[in-house]
Amino acid sequence: MAEDTGLERTEPASVRRREQAREEGQVARSRELSTLALLLAAGGGLRFMGPALADALSNLMRHGMQLDRTLAFDTDLMLLRLKDSSVDVLLAFAPLLALLLLAGIASALLLNGWLFSFTPLLPDWGRIDPLKGLTRILSWHGVIEMLKAIVKAVIVGGVAAWVLWHNSGAMLSIAAEPLGAAMAHVVQLLGSSFLVMAASMALIVAVDIPVQIWDNEKKLRMTREEVRQENKETEGDPQVKAHIRSQQREMARRRMMAEIPKADVVVTNPTHYAVALRYQDGAMRAPRVVAKGAHLLAAHIRALAEEHHVPILEAPPLARALYRHAELGDEIPAALYAAVAEVLAYVYQLRRHREDGGPKPQQPELAPLAAGLDPEAPAA
């Protein structure tokens, strides 16, 4: 089955997949939203800029219809008049065109934010392949787009027909109006018609945007194999990572074992735990844990300590407390200062005995630790 082989796109898109798709320009797009924005901008612009635009067009028509004999027989002057008229028309429509441009940009930013990519502009011969084009048309996506276009044509066409029927009398009366008033009336009717058609497009946009977002999310879905491959590329092969961690642990263990000969004492459980301590007066604020281990590693620490004549003291509660509450390389907790001070005092006495002779010191009987320090102490 496809699901068993990991070929079915059932996994949501990862962050990296979304970023790559965005760089390639593959984002949710709604043409209906752009159409709605342009209709609203055109309707509002004609509604508010209509009088000024009508006056400008009236003046252009009046000025353009005035021809004298010199202008009629001089081609250069006629071309100059055409150029001036074209510039005047462009300046008259410039505010409306700027408003439409801003509306088109705003509609794109509203759905996807700022996105600039050259990838969609690159040549793709698959787009002009007749077989692929026919496949797209006959696919479910093509059927949905066709149905959507039919529904849009019915709604917008119906609203446009209603607007024409509702304003039929006003359009017929324009022919009897003076030029200036007729131009203003035409612009006002166009603005009102665009706004009404935009209202009909709002329903289509409300349905189209969720559909486009859902369709884009569906296209971005990944197979399980793609997810595993991406994890390998971003985080590394799990086997390689496990090997690296093993090597790091081995290196840390070797460094730890190299510190045992320098330790002052090894506190043991006696068999389950072993913690090596070192203290340098003036160089350290408190004794530090230079090595610690449990079970087989504890046995290795004890053997290495015996080999280098490092004192070993059996103090199970203290050994368990040090193993639980002190990290490797850190100072011992303040709550264990008193107990460790007794141990170090015994070690120094033992060192003097070995160097100068005399009676061998007795192992200290440590006072009970505070509640909560010994993890195996019975509850009070």
Residue pairs with C-beta under 8 A, 6 or more apart in sequence:
2 8
3 10
6 223
6 224
6 225
6 228
7 223
7 225
8 223
9 218
9 221
9 222
9 223
10 221
10 223
10 224
11 221
11 222
11 223
11 224
11 226
11 227
12 217
12 221
12 222
13 21
13 217
13 220
13 221
13 222
14 222
14 227
14 230
16 230
16 234
17 220
17 222
17 230
18 220
21 27
21 220
22 115
22 117
23 117
23 119
24 117
24 119
24 120
25 115
25 117
25 119
25 120
26 216
26 219
26 220
27 111
27 112
27 115
27 216
28 111
28 112
28 209
28 212
28 213
28 215
28 216
29 111
29 112
29 212
30 111
30 205
30 208
30 209
30 212
31 208
32 152
32 201
32 204
32 205
32 208
32 209
33 107
33 110
33 111
33 205
33 208
33 209
34 104
34 107
34 108
35 201
36 107
36 198
36 201
36 202
36 204
36 205
37 103
37 104
37 106
37 107
38 100
38 103
38 104
38 107
39 194
39 195
39 197
39 198
39 201
40 103
40 194
40 195
40 198
41 99
41 100
41 102
41 103
42 96
42 100
42 190
42 191
42 194
43 190
43 191
43 192
43 193
43 194
43 195
43 197
43 198
44 99
44 191
44 195
45 95
45 96
45 99
45 100
45 191
46 53
46 96
46 187
46 188
46 190
46 191
46 194
47 188
47 191
47 192
47 195
49 95
49 96
50 184
50 187
50 188
50 190
50 191
51 184
51 187
53 92
53 93
53 96
53 187
54 180
54 183
54 184
54 186
54 187
55 180
55 183
55 184
56 88
56 91
56 92
57 89
57 92
57 183
58 179
58 180
58 183
60 85
60 88
60 89
60 92
61 179
62 179
63 85
64 81
64 85
70 77
71 77
71 78
71 81
72 78
108 115
111 209
126 132
127 133
136 142
141 215
144 211
148 204
148 208
151 204
152 201
152 204
155 200
155 203
155 204
156 197
156 200
156 201
158 200
159 196
159 197
159 199
159 200
160 193
160 197
163 192
163 193
163 196
163 197
164 171
167 189
167 192
167 193
170 185
170 189
171 189
174 182
174 185
174 186
175 182
177 185
222 230
232 238
235 241
253 297
256 290
256 291
256 328
257 291
257 300
257 301
257 304
259 276
259 278
259 290
259 291
260 266
260 276
260 290
260 291
260 301
260 304
260 305
260 308
260 310
261 304
261 308
261 310
262 278
262 290
263 276
263 277
263 278
263 290
263 291
263 305
263 310
264 277
264 278
264 279
264 287
264 310
264 311
264 344
264 347
265 276
265 277
265 310
265 311
265 312
265 313
265 343
265 344
265 347
266 274
266 275
266 276
266 277
266 291
266 301
266 302
266 305
266 310
266 311
266 312
266 313
267 274
267 275
267 276
267 277
267 313
267 314
267 315
267 318
267 319
267 322
267 343
268 274
268 275
268 298
268 302
268 312
268 313
268 314
268 315
268 316
268 319
269 298
269 314
269 316
269 319
269 320
270 314
270 316
271 298
271 299
272 294
272 295
272 298
272 320
273 292
273 293
273 294
273 298
273 316
273 319
273 320
273 322
273 323
274 291
274 292
274 293
274 294
274 297
274 298
274 299
274 301
274 302
274 305
274 319
275 289
275 291
275 292
275 319
275 322
275 323
275 326
276 289
276 290
276 291
276 292
276 301
276 305
276 310
277 287
277 288
277 289
277 290
277 322
277 332
277 340
277 343
277 344
278 284
278 287
278 288
278 290
279 286
279 287
279 288
279 344
284 331
285 331
286 331
286 332
286 334
286 337
287 331
287 332
287 340
287 344
288 329
288 330
288 331
288 332
289 322
289 326
289 327
289 328
289 329
289 330
289 332
290 328
290 329
291 301
291 328
292 301
292 322
292 323
292 326
292 328
293 300
293 301
294 323
302 312
304 310
305 311
305 312
306 312
311 347
311 350
311 351
313 343
313 346
313 347
313 363
314 363
315 339
315 343
315 366
317 366
317 368
317 369
317 373
317 374
317 377
318 336
318 339
318 340
318 343
318 366
318 369
320 374
320 375
320 376
321 336
321 339
321 369
321 373
321 374
321 375
322 332
322 336
324 373
324 375
325 333
325 335
325 336
325 373
326 332
326 333
326 336
332 340
333 373
335 369
335 370
335 373
336 369
336 373
338 367
339 366
339 367
339 369
342 364
342 366
342 367
343 364
343 366
345 364
346 361
346 363
346 364
349 361
350 360
350 361
352 358
353 359
353 360
353 361
369 377
371 377
371 380
